[in-house]
Amino acid sequence: MSKWSASVLGAVAILLGGLWFLQETGLIVIEPIACVGECAALEGPSAPWAIAGVVAMLAGTAVFWFVWWRR
């Protein structure tokens, strides 16, 4: 994996993890954009997804650090 593709993967993980964390702690609410059938917003905060967001952000940060600042 090249340095740039790993950087993109790390950045996507950081951004996606941040979005999961913010949504699942209730700090932001995003309505469904495109759906099939009945569209319903998620019901309240979810601790497992908030934790998954933090883990994704940490993993993305680790990938980004490993690629750019490792000696």
ABEGO torsion letter per residue (X at the ends): XBAAAAAAAAAAAAAAAAAAAAAAAGABBBBBABBBEBBBBBBEBBAAAAAAAAAAAAAAAAAAAAAAABX
